[in-house]
Amino acid sequence: MPAVTHDEWLRRAKAFQLSGAHHVDGADEPGSGATFPVVSPRDGRIIAEVADAGAAEVDAAVAAARRAFDTGPWPRLAPAERGRALLRLADLLDERREELALTVSLEMGKPITDAHGIELRAVISTFRWYGQLADKLTDESPHTAPDALALVTREAAGVVGAVVPWNFPLTLAGWKIAPALAAGCTVVLKPSEHSPLSALLLGRLATEAGLPPGVLNVVNGDGPTAGRALGLHHDVDVLAFTGSTAVGRHFLRYAADSNLKRVWLELGGKSPNIVLPDAPDLDQAAATAAWGIFFNQGEMCTAPSRLLVHASIAERVTEAVLRRARELRVGDPLDPATEMGALAGRAHLDRVHDHVRRGVDEGARLRTGGERVLAETGGTYLEPTVFDQVGPGSRLAREEIFGPVLSVLAFDDLDEAVRLANATEYGLAAGLWTSDLSTAHQVSRRLRAGTVWVNCYEEGDLTVPFGGMKQSGNGRDKSAHALEKYTELKTTWIQL
């Protein structure tokens, strides 16, 4: 990251201005004139007024996407041309990286170092990867009888509605938009009402990169209004959503009540991180456990929020995590030295704090943290928090908190560890620390999770798929498999 000082980021934040208009059909649109404020969790101040979409604005965005798909050039371009457009967009994102990082940091409280070095790196890499993949896909011609020719082709599915959350506002948007565009679809993106500004800037940069009007549209608004309108819309062919399991259920209902559109869901998690006595490096396991739960303020669906440790090493590992938690620097997201920023807003801070209070009431032992800090700034900051002696059936052990709160549970044998790991409604991710190769393979197979990390956590790249099992959702983001969500298989049988 460039050596931009805290003072310089503060200067840029003071001068920050960004249009809050929707971006539809290649141009900014104010809509009906209704707006809502975007409040920075950094200090509780309003940083922008953003156009608020109702059904009419969603209709306009979907109509633009429909025209662009049915009659526009995008689906009919050579795949290599679509790929070049995505590569141009990646280049523009890279050129505007500091502006985008500042926007993300201001709107959702992410430390500027993470916004620039992790969030922007991820979204730029995503558009580059799918831009390079666009012309490398192949169809099939199965062997048939000599008097026939069979073709199996993948065709763009149509108009995609993408609804994404605030915790990684650009990365998660990119994971949906990039493969959809590479496949030849057109997109209506609805970002979270807490983090619309970075998505709007993404939409404008897409137009600047040469995407035809209507190919990528961005509308702002809340879930019950704009999200519902998109989910119920008969001209939306595919709906891709990342967010809570409760809202995911709504989108399945919207599909049933409208045109039976395909709905792809990446939902919540309560991910276990299992540490066995033969872990190759217990200190590294503890440091990674602490990093994983406190990174991004714990606001990650894959956060390793349940640390399952063999009883023989539980206290040693817990103490190492506690040391890291107490050393962690919580502060202004615009300070490059900050390691943990602000939670996404007052309502979210209150929800996380309620989980902490319930954990105490349930009898878990609060080892560190649990209190709001830096309240005088007007921001929404919480101490890194660690519980141990957590009951396996407690809400602390079973419910997604989506904050910097770690639950430590001890186990006596491997079967108990696997039972504890699988004892939630979620199945998004898991971690396992062991030096035994057979154990690594056997336990990974037994864990009901879409991703299992062995002797690491949150590692991987765009070559591998990402998604969950059980109530963590369906379908996969990332990798070539993501294109399956945005294409239809067609069989053509030719009698010779």
Salt bridges, closest charged atoms under 4 A:
GLU8 OE2 - ARG11 NH2 2.72
GLU8 OE2 - ARG12 NE 2.90
ASP25 OD2 - ARG67 NH2 3.16
ASP28 OD1 - HIS23 ND1 2.92
ASP28 OD1 - ARG204 NE 2.98
ASP43 OD2 - ARG42 NH1 3.20
ASP43 OD2 - ARG45 NE 3.79
ASP59 OD1 - HIS233 NE2 2.83
ASP70 OD2 - ARG66 NE 3.16
ASP91 OD1 - ARG128 NH2 3.11
ASP94 OD1 - ARG97 NH1 3.80
ASP94 OD2 - ARG128 NH2 3.49
GLU98 OE1 - ARG12 NH1 2.57
GLU99 OE1 - ARG96 NE 2.66
GLU119 OE1 - LYS110 NZ 3.28
ASP135 OD1 - LYS136 NZ 3.07
GLU155 OE2 - LYS490 NZ 3.25
GLU193 OE1 - LYS190 NZ 3.98
GLU208 OE1 - ARG96 NH1 3.95
ASP237 OD2 - ARG66 NH1 2.94
GLU299 OE2 - HIS348 NE2 3.58
GLU315 OE2 - ARG367 NH2 3.29
GLU319 OE2 - ARG367 NH2 2.76
ASP332 OD2 - HIS6 NE2 2.82
ASP332 OD1 - ARG42 NE 2.59
ASP335 OD2 - HIS6 ND1 3.85
ASP335 OD2 - ARG329 NH2 3.12
GLU339 OE2 - ARG324 NH2 2.50
ASP350 OD1 - ARG346 NE 3.06
ASP354 OD1 - ARG357 NH2 2.14
GLU371 OE1 - HIS353 NE2 3.94
ASP388 OD2 - ARG365 NH2 2.83
ASP388 OD2 - ARG367 NH1 2.66
GLU399 OE1 - ARG358 NH2 3.82
GLU399 OE2 - ARG395 NE 2.92
ASP415 OD1 - ARG446 NH2 3.14
ASP477 OD2 - LYS176 NZ 2.98
ASP477 OD1 - LYS485 NZ 2.54
GLU484 OE2 - HIS481 ND1 2.97
GLU488 OE2 - ARG262 NH2 3.52
